[in-house]
Amino acid sequence: MLLVSSWSCYYLSMSYQARVRVLVFCCSLLLTAGSLEAQRIQNILFGDLKVDQPEGVNVPQFILSEPSSTDVRKDIHLEWKVSGGGYARPADQNKLLKQARAAAKEGDQKEAVKLLEKLVDKDSNDFEAWTELGTAQFQEKKLDDAAKAYEKSLEQKPDYLPALVNLGKLRLAQKKFDQAVEPLEKAVAQDPQRAESQYLLGEAYLGIRKGSLAVGYLNEAIRLDPDGMADVHLRLAQLYDLAGMKARAAAEYEQFLQKRPNAPQKKELEQYISKNKGS
């Protein structure tokens, strides 16, 4: 009894994210104990099975401010600025920033880069300008330069959410999943109510084959934004299907179709559900 009480106190003292991970781990063990599928499920949760992008499935697209696309990952969209008050700068530098944003909005990323480079030359502490320079460079597919710009922003303001999220997206675009984890963990810690960050961190963990962590973040993304994160049900269904948990995969597909009843893959998903529900 004392041991249980001590564990309860320890559990309650954990951070929210740590409790999520413990619950996912425990649930995974309960689901797989004594089952002939146990080894396969352990493999998918702890990394022996590689999870690629599912064919024919569109993962969520996050258009946060000005949309962009790259040749590396088409579902990566970037954030240009954060609402509310920002970095205080003189009038002439504010003018440069406005010109850069106007150029970017018109699709002239080269001009935006040029103006933003002038701005950070004038003031290397301007974390907003560094972030927007990184975003413009990302649009220009200058990924290494963009990463350096985001890192410069974070040197000035380590908790600047747009830089953290965009750096994480950049690393995902490059498929450098291990390097995406740190900024996205910080983004989630800073704003755990942001469903997009939860989803992206889950994808990063899948990329480094840590499915037991990924599942918790993917489910949290759905909880925070049930409709906006509807496509994450497809991701979870794929994981469960690979693990041999067909009934759970079918349940995820059902939840997806409840939210997206006119999905183009509806017929195929209904066939899967009919075949595997309750199996």
N, C-alpha and C positions, 0 to 999 in steps of 0.2 A: 504493500500500500504506500509506504514511504517512497519507494522507487517511482511508482506511478505519479504520486503527487509532485515529486521533484521534476519528473519529465514534463508534467503539465505546466509547471511554473517556467521551466526552460523554454517550452514551446511558445508560451504566451509572450515571452520576452523577445522572441525572434522578430525580425522585420517581416513586413507583409510578404515580400517576395520570397524570403526564406521559408515561410510557412506554406506558401503555394508549392514550392519545390518538394517539401517533405510530404505534403498531401498527395501530390502526383506520384511520388515514388511509392508511398504506401498503397495507394489504390492499384498501382501497376502490379505490386506483389500479390495483393489479394485476388486480383483478376486472373493471375497466371499460375498461382500455386496449385500444384497437383494436376495441371493440365498438360496434355501432350503437346500443346502449342507453346509451352512456357519458353523453350529455348528460342523459338522464332521471335516471340514478343520481347524477350530480353535483348535480342540482337537489334531489333528495330529501335528499342528505347535507348540502348547504350552504345550503338554505333557500328555494328558489324554490317548492317544493310545500308547501302547508299540510297538516299532519297533524292531523286531528281525532280525537276519540274514536271508535273503531270501533263501528259499529252491531251490536247483538246480541252484543257481547263484554264480559264482565265483567273489568275490570282488577283486580289484587290489592287486597284489603281488609285493612287492617292494624289489628286490634283488639289494642292493646298493653296496655291496663289497663282503664279504664272506657270502654266504647264510646259513641260519639256519632254524630250525623249532622246534616248541614246541608242547607238547600235549595239550596246552591250546588254542592256536589259530594257525592254520596252515598257515595263510597268513601273519604272522609277520616275517619280515626279518630284520636283524640288520646291523648296520654300525660299522666297526671295527676302522676305522681311517679317518681323514680328510686330503684331499690333501693339499700340500703346506707346509710351515714351521710350526713347532709345538713347543713342550716344549723342552727347552735346557737342556740336561743332560750329565753327564760325559760318557766317552767311555765305561766303564764297564757296566753302566746302559743301554746304547744303545744296547750293546751286549745282555743283558738279554731280552730287548724288542724285538729284532729281533728273538731271540730263541723262545720267547712266541708266536710271530706271525707265525713263521714257524710251531710250534706245533699245533696251532689252524688251520692253513691251511691244515695240515695233518689229522685233525679231532681228535687230542689228546687234548681235552679240559681240562682234569685233569692236564696234564703237563703244559698247558698254564696258568691255574689258579695258580699252584704252583710257576711258574716263575714270574708271575705278582704280586703275593703276596710278593715275595722277593723284587720286584722292589719298591712297595709302602712302604714296611718296610724301605727301604733305603732312600726314599724320599716321604714323605706323601703329598707333594705339586704337585706331577706329575699328573695333571688332565687327561692327555692322558692315562696314565697307569691305573688310576682308571676306566676310561671309558671302556678300553679294558678288564679289570678284570671283570667289570659288564657284558660285552658281553659274555665272556667265561663262567661265572657263569650262565647266562641266558641259554646258550647252554646246560649246565649241569642240567638245570631245578631247580637251586637253586635261586628261584625268589626273595626271601627276601634278600638274600646276594647280588644279582645283583642290587636290588633297592638301597641298602645302598652304594654300590660302585659308582653308578651313582650320588647319592646325594653327596658323598665325592668329586667327580669330580667337581660338580657344586658349592660346597663350595669354591673351589680354583679358579674356572673360571665360574661365573654364566651365561655367555653368550656362553658357549662352545656348539655349535650346535649338534654335535654327541651325547653328553650326554643328551641334552634336548629331542632330537627326540627319542633316545633309551629308555629313562625313560618313555616317553609318550607311546611308543609301549609296554613296559613292563606292564604298567597299563592297557592298552587295552587288552593285553593277559590275565591278571588277571581278566578282566571285572570290574576293579575299575575305571569306566569311570569318576567319579568326580575328581579322583586324576590324571587322564590323561590330564585334561583340562589345568591346569596351565603350565606345561612344554611345551605343544604343542602351547599354546597361545604365549609363549615367543619365541618358534621356528619360528612361523609365523611372529611375530613382527620383529625378527632379519633378516629373509630372506623371505619376502612375495612373492617372485618369485618362491619359491620352491613348486611345485604342490603337492608333497607327503605330506608335512606338512599341507597344506590346507585340503587335503582329510582326513588325520588322525584326525585333529581337528574337522572336520565335523562329523566323526564317534563318537568321544568322546561326542559331543553335542547330537547326537542321543541317545547315551547310557544314558544320564541324562534327556532325553525327552525335549530337547530344539530344536525342529525341525526348528523353525524360524531362528535360528542362523546356524544350520547345513546346511540348503539348500544353504545359501550364500557361505559357504566355499566349499561345494561340487561343485557348479557351477564354483567357482573360480579355483578349481583344474582342471576342464575340460578346462577352458579358457586358462590356462597356459600350459597345455599339452594335447591337444585335442585327440591325438592318444593313448598316454600312459595311459590316464585316461578314456578310452572309457567305461570300465566296470562301472564307476560311473554313467553313464546313467541308468544302471539297478537299482542302488540304488535309484536314483531320481524317476524312474518309479514306484518303489515299494511304495514310499511315496505318490505319486500322486494317485496311485490306491487305497491305504488305505483311502485316503481322499475323494474318490469318483470322482476324476478328471481324468476320463478315457481317455479323448482326450489328455490331457497333458502327461499321462503315455504312450499312444500310440506314441506320438511325440518323447519321450525319447527313446523308443524301436526302432523307425525308425532311429534315429541318431546313436544308438548303431550298428544296422545292416549295416549302411553305412560304418562304420569303421571296423566292424567284419563280413563281408558278409558270412563267412563260420562257424559262431558260431554254436556249437552243438545244441543249443536251438532255432535255426532259425525258424523251422516250427511252434513251439508253439508261438513264438513272432509274426510271420506273421499272425497267426490266431487271436491273441489278437488285433493287429493293424487293421486288416480287420473289426473286430467286433466293435471297439471303436473309430476309427479315425473319427473326426468330430462330435462325439456324444455330 
